Amino acid sequence: MWILSSVCAIGGVPIPDYILNTISYVIDFIKIGVPLLLIIFGMVDLAKAVAAKKEEDMKKYQTLFMKKLLAGAMVFFVVSITIFLLKLLDSAETNGRSTNDYDALKCIQEIIQEH
């Protein structure tokens, strides 16, 4: 089991490790599980299209499959782009000083770090 190394504190209130771990697992599920489930359900729809043997039903199910495929890609990339932007924000510099002194950004960075 993956456990975060340090305790985050926002506003002086420590956040327990199990909450941070749960958030990290939810983000991983959204990033990987949701697109995978959309693709699997899309493949089931595509199988229905093959079984339908009607041209109009096949087109309908193919369109539905493509929409689910696109939605899966969008979910994956939205989460990835959000993580990238948060990491970029965390490493931003203003007047030669790093913004690493923000506790919230440190906690976010710790939650979303690749493991």
Secondary structure, 3 states (H helix, E strand, C coil): CCCCCCCEEECCEEECHHHHHHHHHHHHHHHHHHHHHHHHHHHHHHHHHHHHCCHHHHHHHHHHHHHHHHHHHHHHHHHHHHHHHHHHHHCCEECCEECCCCHHHHHHHHHHCCC
